[in-house]
């Protein structure tokens, strides 16, 4: 069971990295939209969704780490 758990944890951490990169770019995208006289609200909403997704993945990774510690 340790190997599938480690693989799952690696996948979660990879996904956190991907979403974090998008999250870092979100304020720049919103600012650029404002400069181009477009509504930057969509980009800001997207950043909130990304923040929630990253938080959820962190929680899942933490739970998986705790389970791995208990079993191994």
PDB file of N, CA, C and O in Angstrom:
ATOM      1  N   UNK A   1       0.806  -1.203   0.000  1.00  0.00           N
ATOM      2  CA  UNK A   1       0.000   0.000   0.000  1.00  0.00           C
ATOM      3  C   UNK A   1       0.849   1.268   0.000  1.00  0.00           C
ATOM      4  O   UNK A   1       0.400   2.317  -0.462  1.00  0.00           O
ATOM      5  N   UNK A   2       2.055   1.176   0.508  1.00  0.00           N
ATOM      6  CA  UNK A   2       2.902   2.360   0.590  1.00  0.00           C
ATOM      7  C   UNK A   2       3.220   2.913  -0.798  1.00  0.00           C
ATOM      8  O   UNK A   2       3.242   4.131  -0.981  1.00  0.00           O
ATOM      9  N   UNK A   3       3.462   2.053  -1.768  1.00  0.00           N
ATOM     10  CA  UNK A   3       3.810   2.523  -3.098  1.00  0.00           C
ATOM     11  C   UNK A   3       2.659   3.282  -3.761  1.00  0.00           C
ATOM     12  O   UNK A   3       2.899   4.372  -4.280  1.00  0.00           O
ATOM     13  N   UNK A   4       1.419   2.771  -3.776  1.00  0.00           N
ATOM     14  CA  UNK A   4       0.328   3.555  -4.344  1.00  0.00           C
ATOM     15  C   UNK A   4       0.103   4.862  -3.577  1.00  0.00           C
ATOM     16  O   UNK A   4      -0.227   5.881  -4.184  1.00  0.00           O
ATOM     17  N   UNK A   5       0.277   4.844  -2.269  1.00  0.00           N
ATOM     18  CA  UNK A   5       0.098   6.065  -1.478  1.00  0.00           C
ATOM     19  C   UNK A   5       1.161   7.092  -1.840  1.00  0.00           C
ATOM     20  O   UNK A   5       0.865   8.281  -1.958  1.00  0.00           O
ATOM     21  N   UNK A   6       2.396   6.637  -2.016  1.00  0.00           N
ATOM     22  CA  UNK A   6       3.468   7.559  -2.393  1.00  0.00           C
ATOM     23  C   UNK A   6       3.229   8.124  -3.793  1.00  0.00           C
ATOM     24  O   UNK A   6       3.481   9.302  -4.046  1.00  0.00           O
ATOM     25  N   UNK A   7       2.748   7.289  -4.682  1.00  0.00           N
ATOM     26  CA  UNK A   7       2.446   7.749  -6.034  1.00  0.00           C
ATOM     27  C   UNK A   7       1.316   8.776  -6.013  1.00  0.00           C
ATOM     28  O   UNK A   7       1.371   9.781  -6.722  1.00  0.00           O
ATOM     29  N   UNK A   8       0.297   8.519  -5.201  1.00  0.00           N
ATOM     30  CA  UNK A   8      -0.824   9.457  -5.070  1.00  0.00           C
ATOM     31  C   UNK A   8      -0.326  10.783  -4.488  1.00  0.00           C
ATOM     32  O   UNK A   8      -0.722  11.850  -4.959  1.00  0.00           O
ATOM     33  N   UNK A   9       0.527  10.726  -3.482  1.00  0.00           N
ATOM     34  CA  UNK A   9       1.075  11.930  -2.868  1.00  0.00           C
ATOM     35  C   UNK A   9       1.897  12.728  -3.879  1.00  0.00           C
ATOM     36  O   UNK A   9       1.797  13.953  -3.935  1.00  0.00           O
ATOM     37  N   UNK A  10       2.697  12.041  -4.666  1.00  0.00           N
ATOM     38  CA  UNK A  10       3.492  12.710  -5.702  1.00  0.00           C
ATOM     39  C   UNK A  10       2.587  13.394  -6.715  1.00  0.00           C
ATOM     40  O   UNK A  10       2.875  14.511  -7.145  1.00  0.00           O
ATOM     41  N   UNK A  11       1.506  12.747  -7.098  1.00  0.00           N
ATOM     42  CA  UNK A  11       0.544  13.330  -8.041  1.00  0.00           C
ATOM     43  C   UNK A  11      -0.113  14.573  -7.432  1.00  0.00           C
ATOM     44  O   UNK A  11      -0.269  15.589  -8.110  1.00  0.00           O
ATOM     45  N   UNK A  12      -0.491  14.494  -6.180  1.00  0.00           N
ATOM     46  CA  UNK A  12      -1.111  15.642  -5.507  1.00  0.00           C
ATOM     47  C   UNK A  12      -0.124  16.810  -5.464  1.00  0.00           C
ATOM     48  O   UNK A  12      -0.491  17.948  -5.756  1.00  0.00           O
ATOM     49  N   UNK A  13       1.119  16.527  -5.102  1.00  0.00           N
ATOM     50  CA  UNK A  13       2.123  17.583  -5.015  1.00  0.00           C
ATOM     51  C   UNK A  13       2.402  18.198  -6.381  1.00  0.00           C
ATOM     52  O   UNK A  13       2.630  19.403  -6.481  1.00  0.00           O
ATOM     53  N   UNK A  14       2.386  17.383  -7.432  1.00  0.00           N
ATOM     54  CA  UNK A  14       2.579  17.902  -8.793  1.00  0.00           C
ATOM     55  C   UNK A  14       1.434  18.844  -9.155  1.00  0.00           C
ATOM     56  O   UNK A  14       1.654  19.917  -9.717  1.00  0.00           O
ATOM     57  N   UNK A  15       0.227  18.436  -8.830  1.00  0.00           N
ATOM     58  CA  UNK A  15      -0.960  19.246  -9.131  1.00  0.00           C
ATOM     59  C   UNK A  15      -0.943  20.557  -8.339  1.00  0.00           C
ATOM     60  O   UNK A  15      -1.316  21.607  -8.862  1.00  0.00           O
ATOM     61  N   UNK A  16      -0.511  20.490  -7.079  1.00  0.00           N
ATOM     62  CA  UNK A  16      -0.384  21.715  -6.284  1.00  0.00           C
ATOM     63  C   UNK A  16       0.577  22.678  -6.968  1.00  0.00           C
ATOM     64  O   UNK A  16       0.308  23.877  -7.048  1.00  0.00           O
ATOM     65  N   UNK A  17       1.692  22.158  -7.459  1.00  0.00           N
ATOM     66  CA  UNK A  17       2.668  23.001  -8.161  1.00  0.00           C
ATOM     67  C   UNK A  17       2.086  23.654  -9.399  1.00  0.00           C
ATOM     68  O   UNK A  17       2.320  24.837  -9.647  1.00  0.00           O
ATOM     69  N   UNK A  18       1.329  22.895 -10.179  1.00  0.00           N
ATOM     70  CA  UNK A  18       0.706  23.440 -11.388  1.00  0.00           C
ATOM     71  C   UNK A  18      -0.285  24.548 -11.053  1.00  0.00           C
ATOM     72  O   UNK A  18      -0.274  25.614 -11.668  1.00  0.00           O
ATOM     73  N   UNK A  19      -1.138  24.282 -10.074  1.00  0.00           N
ATOM     74  CA  UNK A  19      -2.156  25.270  -9.701  1.00  0.00           C
ATOM     75  C   UNK A  19      -1.526  26.511  -9.074  1.00  0.00           C
ATOM     76  O   UNK A  19      -2.007  27.626  -9.275  1.00  0.00           O
ATOM     77  N   UNK A  20      -0.463  26.315  -8.323  1.00  0.00           N
ATOM     78  CA  UNK A  20       0.217  27.452  -7.709  1.00  0.00           C
ATOM     79  C   UNK A  20       0.812  28.361  -8.779  1.00  0.00           C
ATOM     80  O   UNK A  20       0.765  29.584  -8.648  1.00  0.00           O
ATOM     81  N   UNK A  21       1.364  27.780  -9.826  1.00  0.00           N
ATOM     82  CA  UNK A  21       1.894  28.590 -10.925  1.00  0.00           C
ATOM     83  C   UNK A  21       0.789  29.430 -11.555  1.00  0.00           C
ATOM     84  O   UNK A  21       0.988  30.611 -11.842  1.00  0.00           O
ATOM     85  N   UNK A  22      -0.377  28.819 -11.770  1.00  0.00           N
ATOM     86  CA  UNK A  22      -1.506  29.572 -12.325  1.00  0.00           C
ATOM     87  C   UNK A  22      -1.956  30.662 -11.362  1.00  0.00           C
ATOM     88  O   UNK A  22      -2.292  31.770 -11.779  1.00  0.00           O
ATOM     89  N   UNK A  23      -1.961  30.348 -10.097  1.00  0.00           N
ATOM     90  CA  UNK A  23      -2.394  31.297  -9.078  1.00  0.00           C
ATOM     91  C   UNK A  23      -1.459  32.496  -9.023  1.00  0.00           C
ATOM     92  O   UNK A  23      -1.906  33.628  -8.837  1.00  0.00           O
ATOM     93  N   UNK A  24      -0.192  32.259  -9.181  1.00  0.00           N
ATOM     94  CA  UNK A  24       0.787  33.347  -9.167  1.00  0.00           C
ATOM     95  C   UNK A  24       0.556  34.289 -10.343  1.00  0.00           C
ATOM     96  O   UNK A  24       0.752  35.499 -10.222  1.00  0.00           O
ATOM     97  N   UNK A  25       0.147  33.742 -11.467  1.00  0.00           N
ATOM     98  CA  UNK A  25      -0.077  34.569 -12.661  1.00  0.00           C
ATOM     99  C   UNK A  25      -1.426  35.282 -12.669  1.00  0.00           C
ATOM    100  O   UNK A  25      -1.609  36.226 -13.439  1.00  0.00           O
ATOM    101  N   UNK A  26      -2.365  34.862 -11.842  1.00  0.00           N
ATOM    102  CA  UNK A  26      -3.719  35.417 -11.869  1.00  0.00           C
ATOM    103  C   UNK A  26      -3.772  36.926 -11.643  1.00  0.00           C
ATOM    104  O   UNK A  26      -4.474  37.608 -12.389  1.00  0.00           O
ATOM    105  N   UNK A  27      -3.071  37.486 -10.657  1.00  0.00           N
ATOM    106  CA  UNK A  27      -3.137  38.951 -10.481  1.00  0.00           C
ATOM    107  C   UNK A  27      -2.593  39.710 -11.692  1.00  0.00           C
ATOM    108  O   UNK A  27      -3.110  40.770 -12.044  1.00  0.00           O
ATOM    109  N   UNK A  28      -1.555  39.173 -12.328  1.00  0.00           N
ATOM    110  CA  UNK A  28      -1.009  39.820 -13.520  1.00  0.00           C
ATOM    111  C   UNK A  28      -2.026  39.803 -14.653  1.00  0.00           C
ATOM    112  O   UNK A  28      -2.170  40.790 -15.375  1.00  0.00           O
ATOM    113  N   UNK A  29      -2.725  38.697 -14.810  1.00  0.00           N
ATOM    114  CA  UNK A  29      -3.749  38.598 -15.854  1.00  0.00           C
ATOM    115  C   UNK A  29      -4.884  39.585 -15.579  1.00  0.00           C
ATOM    116  O   UNK A  29      -5.396  40.212 -16.506  1.00  0.00           O
ATOM    117  N   UNK A  30      -5.277  39.724 -14.323  1.00  0.00           N
ATOM    118  CA  UNK A  30      -6.344  40.661 -13.973  1.00  0.00           C
ATOM    119  C   UNK A  30      -5.899  42.093 -14.232  1.00  0.00           C
ATOM    120  O   UNK A  30      -6.668  42.902 -14.751  1.00  0.00           O
ATOM    121  N   UNK A  31      -4.669  42.405 -13.874  1.00  0.00           N
ATOM    122  CA  UNK A  31      -4.148  43.760 -14.100  1.00  0.00           C
ATOM    123  C   UNK A  31      -4.060  44.059 -15.592  1.00  0.00           C
ATOM    124  O   UNK A  31      -4.396  45.162 -16.022  1.00  0.00           O
ATOM    125  N   UNK A  32      -3.617  43.096 -16.377  1.00  0.00           N
ATOM    126  CA  UNK A  32      -3.540  43.287 -17.827  1.00  0.00           C
ATOM    127  C   UNK A  32      -4.932  43.514 -18.418  1.00  0.00           C
ATOM    128  O   UNK A  32      -5.102  44.366 -19.290  1.00  0.00           O
ATOM    129  N   UNK A  33      -5.911  42.771 -17.956  1.00  0.00           N
ATOM    130  CA  UNK A  33      -7.286  42.958 -18.437  1.00  0.00           C
ATOM    131  C   UNK A  33      -7.779  44.364 -18.109  1.00  0.00           C
ATOM    132  O   UNK A  33      -8.433  45.002 -18.934  1.00  0.00           O
ATOM    133  N   UNK A  34      -7.470  44.845 -16.915  1.00  0.00           N
ATOM    134  CA  UNK A  34      -7.866  46.201 -16.532  1.00  0.00           C
ATOM    135  C   UNK A  34      -7.196  47.226 -17.438  1.00  0.00           C
ATOM    136  O   UNK A  34      -7.830  48.196 -17.854  1.00  0.00           O
ATOM    137  N   UNK A  35      -5.919  47.017 -17.744  1.00  0.00           N
ATOM    138  CA  UNK A  35      -5.190  47.950 -18.617  1.00  0.00           C
ATOM    139  C   UNK A  35      -5.803  47.983 -20.014  1.00  0.00           C
ATOM    140  O   UNK A  35      -5.772  49.013 -20.688  1.00  0.00           O
ATOM    141  N   UNK A  36      -6.351  46.868 -20.439  1.00  0.00           N
ATOM    142  CA  UNK A  36      -6.933  46.791 -21.774  1.00  0.00           C
ATOM    143  C   UNK A  36      -8.426  47.113 -21.756  1.00  0.00           C
ATOM    144  O   UNK A  36      -9.154  46.768 -22.687  1.00  0.00           O
ATOM    145  N   UNK A  37      -8.875  47.776 -20.691  1.00  0.00           N
ATOM    146  CA  UNK A  37     -10.277  48.181 -20.537  1.00  0.00           C
ATOM    147  C   UNK A  37     -11.240  47.005 -20.599  1.00  0.00           C
ATOM    148  O   UNK A  37     -12.352  47.133 -21.113  1.00  0.00           O
ATOM    149  N   UNK A  38     -10.821  45.882 -20.086  1.00  0.00           N
ATOM    150  CA  UNK A  38     -11.706  44.729 -19.959  1.00  0.00           C
ATOM    151  C   UNK A  38     -11.940  44.500 -18.478  1.00  0.00           C
ATOM    152  O   UNK A  38     -11.259  45.073 -17.628  1.00  0.00           O
ATOM    153  N   UNK A  39     -12.879  43.683 -18.196  1.00  0.00           N
ATOM    154  CA  UNK A  39     -13.205  43.376 -16.811  1.00  0.00           C
ATOM    155  C   UNK A  39     -12.227  42.338 -16.270  1.00  0.00           C
ATOM    156  O   UNK A  39     -12.164  41.219 -16.779  1.00  0.00           O
ATOM    157  N   UNK A  40     -11.471  42.701 -15.248  1.00  0.00           N
ATOM    158  CA  UNK A  40     -10.513  41.784 -14.647  1.00  0.00           C
ATOM    159  C   UNK A  40     -11.135  40.878 -13.598  1.00  0.00           C
ATOM    160  O   UNK A  40     -10.447  40.053 -12.996  1.00  0.00           O
ATOM    161  N   UNK A  41     -12.444  41.029 -13.376  1.00  0.00           N
ATOM    162  CA  UNK A  41     -13.123  40.257 -12.341  1.00  0.00           C
ATOM    163  C   UNK A  41     -13.030  38.758 -12.591  1.00  0.00           C
ATOM    164  O   UNK A  41     -12.882  37.981 -11.649  1.00  0.00           O
ATOM    165  N   UNK A  42     -13.113  38.352 -13.834  1.00  0.00           N
ATOM    166  CA  UNK A  42     -13.037  36.927 -14.170  1.00  0.00           C
ATOM    167  C   UNK A  42     -11.719  36.334 -13.684  1.00  0.00           C
ATOM    168  O   UNK A  42     -11.683  35.229 -13.144  1.00  0.00           O
ATOM    169  N   UNK A  43     -10.653  37.074 -13.882  1.00  0.00           N
ATOM    170  CA  UNK A  43      -9.346  36.583 -13.455  1.00  0.00           C
ATOM    171  C   UNK A  43      -9.259  36.507 -11.939  1.00  0.00           C
ATOM    172  O   UNK A  43      -8.651  35.587 -11.391  1.00  0.00           O
ATOM    173  N   UNK A  44      -9.859  37.464 -11.272  1.00  0.00           N
ATOM    174  CA  UNK A  44      -9.839  37.443  -9.810  1.00  0.00           C
ATOM    175  C   UNK A  44     -10.685  36.296  -9.267  1.00  0.00           C
ATOM    176  O   UNK A  44     -10.303  35.648  -8.292  1.00  0.00           O
ATOM    177  N   UNK A  45     -11.829  36.045  -9.892  1.00  0.00           N
ATOM    178  CA  UNK A  45     -12.650  34.888  -9.485  1.00  0.00           C
ATOM    179  C   UNK A  45     -11.890  33.597  -9.720  1.00  0.00           C
ATOM    180  O   UNK A  45     -11.941  32.675  -8.905  1.00  0.00           O
ATOM    181  N   UNK A  46     -11.194  33.537 -10.826  1.00  0.00           N
ATOM    182  CA  UNK A  46     -10.404  32.349 -11.142  1.00  0.00           C
ATOM    183  C   UNK A  46      -9.344  32.126 -10.061  1.00  0.00           C
ATOM    184  O   UNK A  46      -9.088  30.987  -9.670  1.00  0.00           O
ATOM    185  N   UNK A  47      -8.737  33.194  -9.583  1.00  0.00           N
ATOM    186  CA  UNK A  47      -7.720  33.036  -8.545  1.00  0.00           C
ATOM    187  C   UNK A  47      -8.338  32.502  -7.255  1.00  0.00           C
ATOM    188  O   UNK A  47      -7.701  31.728  -6.540  1.00  0.00           O
ATOM    189  N   UNK A  48      -9.569  32.905  -6.950  1.00  0.00           N
ATOM    190  CA  UNK A  48     -10.243  32.371  -5.761  1.00  0.00           C
ATOM    191  C   UNK A  48     -10.507  30.876  -5.906  1.00  0.00           C
ATOM    192  O   UNK A  48     -10.340  30.114  -4.953  1.00  0.00           O
ATOM    193  N   UNK A  49     -10.916  30.463  -7.092  1.00  0.00           N
ATOM    194  CA  UNK A  49     -11.151  29.040  -7.351  1.00  0.00           C
ATOM    195  C   UNK A  49      -9.834  28.270  -7.244  1.00  0.00           C
ATOM    196  O   UNK A  49      -9.792  27.179  -6.676  1.00  0.00           O
ATOM    197  N   UNK A  50      -8.766  28.842  -7.791  1.00  0.00           N
ATOM    198  CA  UNK A  50      -7.468  28.182  -7.712  1.00  0.00           C
ATOM    199  C   UNK A  50      -7.001  28.064  -6.267  1.00  0.00           C
ATOM    200  O   UNK A  50      -6.450  27.034  -5.877  1.00  0.00           O
ATOM    201  N   UNK A  51      -7.215  29.107  -5.469  1.00  0.00           N
ATOM    202  CA  UNK A  51      -6.839  29.064  -4.057  1.00  0.00           C
ATOM    203  C   UNK A  51      -7.586  27.944  -3.338  1.00  0.00           C
ATOM    204  O   UNK A  51      -7.002  27.212  -2.539  1.00  0.00           O
ATOM    205  N   UNK A  52      -8.866  27.818  -3.626  1.00  0.00           N
ATOM    206  CA  UNK A  52      -9.664  26.757  -3.001  1.00  0.00           C
ATOM    207  C   UNK A  52      -9.159  25.381  -3.432  1.00  0.00           C
ATOM    208  O   UNK A  52      -9.078  24.465  -2.613  1.00  0.00           O
ATOM    209  N   UNK A  53      -8.827  25.237  -4.688  1.00  0.00           N
ATOM    210  CA  UNK A  53      -8.328  23.955  -5.192  1.00  0.00           C
ATOM    211  C   UNK A  53      -6.999  23.596  -4.537  1.00  0.00           C
ATOM    212  O   UNK A  53      -6.786  22.447  -4.150  1.00  0.00           O
ATOM    213  N   UNK A  54      -6.107  24.574  -4.412  1.00  0.00           N
ATOM    214  CA  UNK A  54      -4.810  24.324  -3.789  1.00  0.00           C
ATOM    215  C   UNK A  54      -4.997  23.956  -2.317  1.00  0.00           C
ATOM    216  O   UNK A  54      -4.342  23.040  -1.819  1.00  0.00           O
ATOM    217  N   UNK A  55      -5.877  24.658  -1.626  1.00  0.00           N
ATOM    218  CA  UNK A  55      -6.141  24.340  -0.214  1.00  0.00           C
ATOM    219  C   UNK A  55      -6.670  22.921  -0.066  1.00  0.00           C
ATOM    220  O   UNK A  55      -6.253  22.184   0.827  1.00  0.00           O
ATOM    221  N   UNK A  56      -7.582  22.547  -0.939  1.00  0.00           N
ATOM    222  CA  UNK A  56      -8.146  21.208  -0.900  1.00  0.00           C
ATOM    223  C   UNK A  56      -7.071  20.147  -1.133  1.00  0.00           C
ATOM    224  O   UNK A  56      -7.043  19.123  -0.451  1.00  0.00           O
ATOM    225  N   UNK A  57      -6.197  20.396  -2.090  1.00  0.00           N
ATOM    226  CA  UNK A  57      -5.124  19.442  -2.370  1.00  0.00           C
ATOM    227  C   UNK A  57      -4.147  19.353  -1.205  1.00  0.00           C
ATOM    228  O   UNK A  57      -3.651  18.271  -0.892  1.00  0.00           O
ATOM    229  N   UNK A  58      -3.867  20.488  -0.558  1.00  0.00           N
ATOM    230  CA  UNK A  58      -2.994  20.464   0.619  1.00  0.00           C
ATOM    231  C   UNK A  58      -3.611  19.613   1.723  1.00  0.00           C
ATOM    232  O   UNK A  58      -2.921  18.830   2.374  1.00  0.00           O
ATOM    233  N   UNK A  59      -4.910  19.773   1.927  1.00  0.00           N
ATOM    234  CA  UNK A  59      -5.602  18.985   2.941  1.00  0.00           C
ATOM    235  C   UNK A  59      -5.553  17.494   2.612  1.00  0.00           C
ATOM    236  O   UNK A  59      -5.334  16.659   3.489  1.00  0.00           O
ATOM    237  N   UNK A  60      -5.759  17.176   1.342  1.00  0.00           N
ATOM    238  CA  UNK A  60      -5.710  15.776   0.917  1.00  0.00           C
ATOM    239  C   UNK A  60      -4.303  15.200   1.105  1.00  0.00           C
ATOM    240  O   UNK A  60      -4.148  14.067   1.558  1.00  0.00           O
ATOM    241  N   UNK A  61      -3.294  15.977   0.758  1.00  0.00           N
ATOM    242  CA  UNK A  61      -1.913  15.521   0.920  1.00  0.00           C
ATOM    243  C   UNK A  61      -1.579  15.322   2.400  1.00  0.00           C
ATOM    244  O   UNK A  61      -0.932  14.340   2.765  1.00  0.00           O
ATOM    245  N   UNK A  62      -2.014  16.243   3.241  1.00  0.00           N
ATOM    246  CA  UNK A  62      -1.761  16.117   4.678  1.00  0.00           C
ATOM    247  C   UNK A  62      -2.427  14.863   5.246  1.00  0.00           C
ATOM    248  O   UNK A  62      -1.826  14.142   6.043  1.00  0.00           O
ATOM    249  N   UNK A  63      -3.661  14.610   4.837  1.00  0.00           N
ATOM    250  CA  UNK A  63      -4.374  13.415   5.305  1.00  0.00           C
ATOM    251  C   UNK A  63      -3.657  12.154   4.833  1.00  0.00           C
ATOM    252  O   UNK A  63      -3.538  11.188   5.587  1.00  0.00           O
ATOM    253  N   UNK A  64      -3.191  12.160   3.615  1.00  0.00           N
ATOM    254  CA  UNK A  64      -2.473  11.003   3.079  1.00  0.00           C
ATOM    255  C   UNK A  64      -1.159  10.790   3.826  1.00  0.00           C
ATOM    256  O   UNK A  64      -0.792   9.655   4.129  1.00  0.00           O
ATOM    257  N   UNK A  65      -0.453  11.876   4.121  1.00  0.00           N
ATOM    258  CA  UNK A  65       0.795  11.751   4.890  1.00  0.00           C
ATOM    259  C   UNK A  65       0.522  11.171   6.276  1.00  0.00           C
ATOM    260  O   UNK A  65       1.261  10.305   6.745  1.00  0.00           O
ATOM    261  N   UNK A  66      -0.531  11.644   6.926  1.00  0.00           N
ATOM    262  CA  UNK A  66      -0.886  11.110   8.265  1.00  0.00           C
ATOM    263  C   UNK A  66      -1.194   9.622   8.174  1.00  0.00           C
ATOM    264  O   UNK A  66      -0.756   8.844   9.022  1.00  0.00           O
ATOM    265  N   UNK A  67      -1.940   9.221   7.157  1.00  0.00           N
ATOM    266  CA  UNK A  67      -2.285   7.809   6.985  1.00  0.00           C
ATOM    267  C   UNK A  67      -1.027   6.980   6.724  1.00  0.00           C
ATOM    268  O   UNK A  67      -0.903   5.866   7.234  1.00  0.00           O
ATOM    269  N   UNK A  68      -0.097   7.516   5.934  1.00  0.00           N
ATOM    270  CA  UNK A  68       1.130   6.807   5.653  1.00  0.00           C
ATOM    271  C   UNK A  68       1.983   6.662   6.911  1.00  0.00           C
ATOM    272  O   UNK A  68       2.645   5.643   7.103  1.00  0.00           O
ATOM    273  N   UNK A  69       1.964   7.674   7.755  1.00  0.00           N
ATOM    274  CA  UNK A  69       2.736   7.634   8.999  1.00  0.00           C
ATOM    275  C   UNK A  69       2.175   6.566   9.937  1.00  0.00           C
ATOM    276  O   UNK A  69       2.933   5.847  10.588  1.00  0.00           O
ATOM    277  N   UNK A  70       0.854   6.466  10.002  1.00  0.00           N
ATOM    278  CA  UNK A  70       0.213   5.482  10.878  1.00  0.00           C
ATOM    279  C   UNK A  70       0.482   4.055  10.423  1.00  0.00           C
ATOM    280  O   UNK A  70       0.621   3.152  11.249  1.00  0.00           O
ATOM    281  N   UNK A  71       0.558   3.847   9.100  1.00  0.00           N
ATOM    282  CA  UNK A  71       0.693   2.479   8.581  1.00  0.00           C
ATOM    283  C   UNK A  71       2.148   2.082   8.372  1.00  0.00           C
ATOM    284  O   UNK A  71       2.453   0.895   8.253  1.00  0.00           O
ATOM    285  N   UNK A  72       3.025   3.033   8.327  1.00  0.00           N
ATOM    286  CA  UNK A  72       4.350   2.606   7.974  1.00  0.00           C
ATOM    287  C   UNK A  72       5.442   3.191   8.711  1.00  0.00           C
ATOM    288  O   UNK A  72       6.602   2.867   8.456  1.00  0.00           O
TER     289      UNK A  72
END
